[in-house]
Amino acid sequence: MPAIPSSPSVLPAVLQAVGAPTEPLSPAESIRLIRALEGVPDPRRARGRRHGLRAILLLALQAAMAGATTWVAIAQWASTAPQALAVCARPPSEPTLRRVLSAIDITVIEAALTRWITGRRDALAAASPPAQPAVEGRCVLAVDGKTLRGSTDAAGRQVKLISVYDHAYGLVLTQAAVVDGDEIAAFTTVLDTLPDLNGCLVTADALHCQRTHADWLHARGGHYLFTVKNNQPTLRAAVRRLPWAQAPGSRHRGRGHGRAESRSIKVIDLEGTGIDALFPHATRALKVVRRRRAGPGRSSVEIVYAVTSLGHRDADDRLLAGWLRGHWAIENRVHHVRDVTQREDASRIRTGTGPQLMALLRNTATNLARLAGHANIAAAHRDAAWHPTAITDTLNTA
């Protein structure tokens, strides 16, 4: 079904040119997402090519936006979907899609899409009014790893990726492969792909509560908020011994999902306690006590400790507690979406860089849905699959 005449689009004209990458794009065709893919090298020889690389990438992205999870589903989308935009006279076959997408330079395409999404995030931040007070508008990033359980690499191990998620905008900014299972080393690798960390706060779980990470962030003008657990036994013991009973605090209560929850938050400055010397650049410590009651006999108490490099002028206890809790949005809004909605754990794509590329396409599809205003990613996939112009409209705003 063609797009209605009352909502013309420049995107089809752009995509007509995608199959011939040697031709320059016109000003009307300078759409950010498509231009971001220009520098991705084609892994094939020039002889015998029938489809441009950007054409294949855009078809795969459209299919991911509609919920496709396999090479066969991507090929079927390219050949039958009413709005699989006409990037070529005959869509690529499933073997062509699998061969090309599995051989693509994943580092280059990840860098290209990182530049695109950080540019969109920065544009949104510039267009929105400044937060009051200004400290509430701080850039806050969550870092966490995820294993692609249905995939294996050449050595037979499951592929693991580490991602960076923006708290405020709900966007996945970048991802990187975890090499040899060393997620600690991947922390600096993935953050180093971002253009600027000056003034940013990075939240991470206890695995990344590392002295080297604290020093690395400080050298780049960033800050940290790390959960403290038993992988840092000396630090945890020192934090637990702080005079929490004398510290002022606040409590927040709420109900939802069939349970009642209360959270008490206390913050202590670390100057003079010795902890600021024990862990680099640590300025304050947090203690959060979470009490949950889901019914008779179903209650739990959890105590969480954390350290941060932010001083008392940078954030109050309410902001710190919100950022600490907000870190787990990367689990709910990224990992859960990919596992359940996009069925990533059920995927059997294994060859080459295919698993990592599909994760990147899923992240990009989720980012596009959120940029278009969708709060429910499953609904966004249905809209993309059923509505004849939904993908066109979304890509036009990309």
C-alpha positions as CSV (number, residue, x, y, z in Angstrom):
1,M,0.0,0.0,0.0
2,P,1.6,3.3,-1.0
3,A,1.8,6.3,1.4
4,I,-1.1,8.7,1.3
5,P,-0.5,11.8,-0.9
6,S,-1.1,14.1,2.0
7,S,2.1,12.9,3.8
8,P,4.8,13.0,1.1
9,S,8.2,11.5,2.0
10,V,11.7,12.2,0.8
11,L,12.9,8.8,2.1
12,P,11.9,6.7,-0.9
13,A,14.0,9.0,-3.1
14,V,16.9,8.5,-0.7
15,L,16.6,4.8,-0.8
16,Q,16.5,4.7,-4.5
17,A,20.0,6.1,-4.4
18,V,21.2,3.7,-1.8
19,G,21.7,0.9,-4.3
20,A,24.2,3.1,-6.2
21,P,26.6,4.4,-3.5
22,T,28.9,6.1,-6.0
23,E,26.3,8.8,-6.7
24,P,26.3,11.7,-4.3
25,L,23.2,12.3,-2.1
26,S,21.2,15.4,-2.9
27,P,20.4,17.9,-0.1
28,A,16.9,16.5,0.2
29,E,18.4,13.1,0.7
30,S,20.6,14.0,3.6
31,I,18.8,12.1,6.2
32,R,20.9,11.5,9.3
33,L,20.5,7.8,9.8
34,I,21.2,7.0,6.1
35,R,24.2,9.3,6.0
36,A,25.5,7.6,9.1
37,L,25.8,4.4,7.1
38,E,27.9,5.9,4.3
39,G,31.3,5.0,5.8
40,V,30.6,1.4,6.5
41,P,32.8,-0.7,4.1
42,D,31.3,-3.4,2.0
43,P,32.9,-6.8,2.7
44,R,32.3,-8.0,-0.8
45,R,34.3,-7.6,-4.0
46,A,32.9,-5.0,-6.4
47,R,32.4,-7.5,-9.2
48,G,29.0,-9.1,-9.2
49,R,27.3,-6.9,-6.6
50,R,23.6,-6.5,-7.1
51,H,22.6,-4.7,-4.0
52,G,24.4,-1.9,-2.2
53,L,25.5,-2.4,1.4
54,R,23.3,0.4,2.7
55,A,20.3,-1.1,0.9
56,I,20.9,-4.4,2.7
57,L,21.4,-2.6,6.1
58,L,18.3,-0.6,5.7
59,L,16.2,-3.6,4.8
60,A,17.5,-5.5,7.8
61,L,16.8,-2.5,10.1
62,Q,13.2,-2.2,8.7
63,A,12.7,-5.9,9.4
64,A,14.1,-5.5,12.9
65,M,11.7,-2.6,13.5
66,A,8.9,-5.0,12.5
67,G,10.1,-7.7,14.9
68,A,12.1,-10.0,12.6
69,T,14.6,-12.2,14.4
70,T,16.1,-14.5,11.8
71,W,17.8,-14.2,8.4
72,V,14.7,-15.9,6.8
73,A,12.4,-13.4,8.4
74,I,14.5,-10.5,7.2
75,A,14.4,-11.9,3.7
76,Q,10.7,-12.4,3.8
77,W,10.2,-8.9,5.1
78,A,12.3,-7.5,2.2
79,S,10.3,-9.4,-0.4
80,T,6.7,-9.1,0.9
81,A,6.3,-6.2,3.3
82,P,4.2,-3.4,1.8
83,Q,6.6,-0.7,2.9
84,A,9.9,-2.5,2.5
85,L,11.0,0.6,0.6
86,A,12.2,0.1,-2.9
87,V,15.9,0.1,-2.5
88,C,16.4,-2.2,-5.5
89,A,14.4,-3.8,-8.2
90,R,14.7,-7.3,-6.7
91,P,15.2,-7.8,-3.0
92,P,18.2,-9.7,-1.8
93,S,17.8,-13.4,-1.0
94,E,18.2,-15.0,2.4
95,P,21.7,-16.4,1.6
96,T,22.8,-12.9,0.4
97,L,21.5,-11.2,3.5
98,R,23.1,-13.8,5.8
99,R,26.5,-13.8,4.0
100,V,26.8,-10.0,3.8
101,L,25.5,-9.1,7.3
102,S,27.7,-11.8,8.9
103,A,30.8,-10.5,7.3
104,I,30.3,-6.8,7.9
105,D,32.9,-4.7,9.9
106,I,30.9,-4.6,13.1
107,T,33.3,-2.0,14.7
108,V,32.7,0.5,12.0
109,I,28.9,0.2,11.9
110,E,28.7,0.4,15.7
111,A,30.8,3.6,15.6
112,A,28.6,5.1,12.8
113,L,25.4,4.4,14.7
114,T,26.9,5.6,18.0
115,R,27.7,9.0,16.3
116,W,24.1,9.1,15.0
117,I,22.3,8.3,18.3
118,T,24.6,10.6,20.4
119,G,23.9,13.4,17.9
120,R,20.1,12.8,18.2
121,R,20.4,12.7,22.0
122,D,22.4,16.0,22.0
123,A,19.8,17.6,19.7
124,L,17.0,16.6,22.1
125,A,18.9,17.9,25.1
126,A,19.6,21.2,23.3
127,A,15.9,21.6,22.3
128,S,14.5,20.9,25.7
129,P,14.4,23.6,28.4
130,P,17.2,23.3,31.1
131,A,16.3,21.4,34.2
132,Q,15.7,23.3,37.5
133,P,18.0,23.1,39.3
134,A,20.8,22.5,36.8
135,V,22.2,19.5,38.5
136,E,19.1,17.5,37.6
137,G,20.0,17.9,34.0
138,R,23.3,16.0,34.4
139,C,24.1,13.4,31.8
140,V,23.7,10.0,33.5
141,L,24.8,6.8,31.8
142,A,24.3,3.2,32.8
143,V,26.8,0.5,31.9
144,D,26.0,-3.2,32.0
145,G,26.7,-6.4,30.1
146,K,24.4,-9.0,28.5
147,T,25.0,-12.5,27.2
148,L,23.4,-13.5,23.9
149,R,22.4,-17.0,25.1
150,G,21.4,-18.4,21.7
151,S,24.7,-17.6,20.1
152,T,28.2,-18.9,20.0
153,D,31.5,-17.6,18.7
154,A,34.2,-19.4,16.8
155,A,35.5,-21.0,20.1
156,G,32.0,-22.2,21.0
157,R,31.4,-19.6,23.8
158,Q,28.3,-17.5,24.1
159,V,28.7,-14.0,22.8
160,K,28.6,-11.3,25.5
161,L,28.1,-7.5,24.9
162,I,28.3,-4.5,27.1
163,S,26.1,-1.5,26.5
164,V,25.8,2.1,27.5
165,Y,22.2,3.5,28.2
166,D,21.2,7.1,28.7
167,H,19.0,7.4,31.8
168,A,17.1,10.5,30.8
169,Y,16.2,9.6,27.2
170,G,16.0,5.8,27.4
171,L,18.4,5.4,24.4
172,V,21.2,2.8,24.0
173,L,24.1,4.9,22.9
174,T,26.7,2.3,22.1
175,Q,27.8,-1.3,22.6
176,A,31.0,-3.4,22.4
177,A,31.9,-7.0,22.5
178,V,33.3,-8.5,25.7
179,V,36.5,-10.2,24.7
180,D,37.4,-13.5,26.5
181,G,34.7,-12.9,29.0
182,D,36.5,-10.0,30.6
183,E,33.6,-7.5,31.2
184,I,35.7,-5.4,33.5
185,A,38.1,-4.6,30.7
186,A,35.2,-3.9,28.4
187,F,33.9,-1.1,30.7
188,T,36.5,1.4,29.5
189,T,36.4,0.0,25.9
190,V,32.7,0.8,25.5
191,L,32.8,4.2,27.2
192,D,35.8,5.2,25.1
193,T,33.6,5.0,22.0
194,L,31.5,8.0,23.3
195,P,32.7,11.5,22.2
196,D,32.6,13.2,25.5
197,L,32.3,12.1,29.2
198,N,33.0,15.5,30.8
199,G,30.5,16.0,33.6
200,C,28.7,12.7,32.9
201,L,27.8,10.4,35.8
202,V,28.3,6.7,35.1
203,T,26.3,4.2,37.1
204,A,27.3,0.5,37.3
205,D,26.8,-2.6,39.4
206,A,29.3,-4.0,41.9
207,L,31.3,-5.8,39.2
208,H,32.6,-2.4,37.9
209,C,33.3,-1.0,41.3
210,Q,37.0,-0.9,40.4
211,R,39.8,1.5,41.4
212,T,41.0,1.6,37.8
213,H,37.5,2.6,36.5
214,A,37.3,5.4,39.1
215,D,40.7,6.8,38.0
216,W,39.8,6.4,34.3
217,L,36.5,8.3,34.6
218,H,38.2,11.0,36.7
219,A,40.9,11.5,34.0
220,R,38.1,12.1,31.5
221,G,36.1,14.6,33.6
222,G,33.4,12.0,34.5
223,H,31.9,10.9,37.7
224,Y,30.8,7.5,39.1
225,L,28.1,6.0,41.2
226,F,29.1,2.3,42.0
227,T,27.3,-0.3,44.0
228,V,29.6,-1.8,46.6
229,K,29.4,-5.5,47.3
230,N,31.7,-8.3,48.5
231,N,34.0,-8.2,45.4
232,Q,35.5,-5.2,47.3
233,P,35.4,-6.6,50.8
234,T,37.7,-4.0,52.5
235,L,35.7,-1.1,51.0
236,R,32.3,-2.7,51.8
237,A,33.4,-3.3,55.4
238,A,34.5,0.3,55.8
239,V,31.3,1.6,54.3
240,R,29.2,-0.6,56.6
241,R,31.1,0.7,59.7
242,L,30.1,4.3,58.9
243,P,27.9,5.9,61.6
244,W,24.7,5.4,59.7
245,A,22.5,5.5,62.8
246,Q,23.4,9.2,63.3
247,A,23.1,10.2,59.7
248,P,19.9,12.0,58.5
249,G,17.9,10.4,55.8
250,S,14.7,10.3,53.9
251,R,12.1,7.7,53.1
252,H,9.9,7.1,50.1
253,R,6.9,4.8,49.9
254,G,5.0,3.5,46.9
255,R,2.7,0.8,45.6
256,G,2.7,-1.0,42.3
257,H,2.7,-4.4,40.7
258,G,0.8,-5.9,43.6
259,R,3.4,-4.9,46.3
260,A,4.1,-2.1,48.7
261,E,7.6,-0.8,48.9
262,S,9.5,1.7,51.1
263,R,13.0,3.0,50.5
264,S,15.1,4.8,53.1
265,I,18.2,6.7,51.9
266,K,21.1,8.0,53.9
267,V,24.2,9.8,52.6
268,I,27.5,10.4,54.4
269,D,30.4,12.6,53.3
270,L,33.6,10.6,53.3
271,E,36.1,13.3,54.2
272,G,38.1,12.3,57.2
273,T,36.7,8.7,57.3
274,G,39.7,7.2,55.4
275,I,37.4,5.7,52.7
276,D,38.2,8.6,50.4
277,A,41.8,7.3,50.5
278,L,40.7,3.7,50.3
279,F,38.8,4.2,47.0
280,P,39.9,6.8,44.4
281,H,37.9,10.1,44.3
282,A,35.2,8.7,46.6
283,T,33.4,11.7,48.1
284,R,30.2,10.3,49.6
285,A,28.7,6.9,50.5
286,L,25.0,5.9,50.3
287,K,23.0,3.4,52.2
288,V,19.6,2.4,50.7
289,V,17.3,0.1,52.7
290,R,14.5,-1.4,50.5
291,R,11.6,-3.1,52.2
292,R,9.0,-4.9,50.0
293,R,5.7,-6.6,51.0
294,A,3.8,-8.6,48.4
295,G,1.3,-10.2,50.7
296,P,1.0,-12.1,54.0
297,G,4.4,-13.7,54.8
298,R,6.0,-12.4,51.6
299,S,8.2,-9.6,52.7
300,S,11.9,-8.8,52.1
301,V,14.5,-6.4,53.2
302,E,17.5,-5.4,51.0
303,I,20.4,-3.2,52.0
304,V,22.5,-1.6,49.3
305,Y,25.7,0.4,49.7
306,A,27.2,2.6,47.1
307,V,30.0,5.2,46.6
308,T,30.1,8.2,44.4
309,S,32.5,10.9,43.3
310,L,29.8,13.6,43.4
311,G,30.1,16.1,46.2
312,H,27.2,17.6,48.2
313,R,27.0,20.5,45.8
314,D,26.5,18.2,42.8
315,A,23.5,16.2,44.0
316,D,21.3,15.6,47.1
317,D,20.3,12.3,48.5
318,R,17.1,12.3,46.5
319,L,18.9,12.6,43.2
320,L,21.6,10.0,44.1
321,A,18.9,7.5,45.2
322,G,17.0,8.1,41.9
323,W,20.1,7.6,39.8
324,L,21.0,4.4,41.7
325,R,17.5,3.1,41.2
326,G,17.5,4.3,37.6
327,H,20.5,2.2,36.8
328,W,18.3,-0.8,36.6
329,A,16.3,0.7,33.7
330,I,19.0,-0.8,31.5
331,E,17.7,-4.2,32.6
332,N,14.0,-3.4,32.2
333,R,14.1,-1.1,29.1
334,V,17.0,-2.7,27.2
335,H,17.8,-6.3,28.2
336,H,14.2,-7.3,29.0
337,V,13.0,-5.8,25.8
338,R,15.6,-7.7,23.8
339,D,15.1,-11.0,25.6
340,V,11.3,-11.0,25.7
341,T,9.8,-8.6,23.1
342,Q,12.5,-9.1,20.5
343,R,13.2,-12.8,21.5
344,E,17.0,-12.4,21.4
345,D,17.7,-15.3,23.7
346,A,15.7,-17.6,21.3
347,S,17.8,-16.4,18.3
348,R,20.0,-19.0,16.6
349,I,22.0,-16.6,14.5
350,R,25.6,-17.7,15.2
351,T,27.8,-17.0,12.2
352,G,30.5,-14.3,12.1
353,T,29.4,-11.0,13.5
354,G,25.8,-11.8,12.9
355,P,24.7,-12.0,16.6
356,Q,26.4,-8.7,17.5
357,L,25.0,-7.0,14.4
358,M,21.4,-8.3,15.2
359,A,21.8,-6.9,18.7
360,L,22.9,-3.6,17.2
361,L,19.8,-3.6,14.9
362,R,17.5,-4.4,17.8
363,N,19.0,-1.5,19.8
364,T,18.6,0.8,16.8
365,A,15.0,-0.3,16.3
366,T,14.3,0.4,20.0
367,N,16.0,3.8,19.8
368,L,13.9,4.7,16.7
369,A,10.7,3.6,18.5
370,R,11.6,5.8,21.5
371,L,12.5,8.8,19.3
372,A,9.1,8.4,17.7
373,G,7.4,8.6,21.0
374,H,6.6,4.9,21.7
375,A,6.6,3.8,25.3
376,N,5.7,0.2,24.5
377,I,8.3,-1.5,22.1
378,A,6.0,-4.5,21.4
379,A,3.3,-2.1,20.3
380,A,5.9,-0.2,18.1
381,H,6.9,-3.5,16.4
382,R,3.2,-4.3,15.7
383,D,2.7,-0.8,14.4
384,A,5.7,-1.2,12.1
385,A,4.5,-4.6,10.8
386,W,0.8,-3.6,10.3
387,H,0.7,0.1,9.4
388,P,1.7,0.8,5.8
389,T,3.6,4.0,6.5
390,A,4.8,3.5,10.1
391,I,8.5,2.7,9.2
392,T,8.6,5.5,6.6
393,D,7.4,8.0,9.1
394,T,9.8,6.8,11.8
395,L,12.8,6.9,9.5
396,N,11.9,10.3,8.3
397,T,12.3,11.6,11.9
398,A,15.5,9.7,12.5
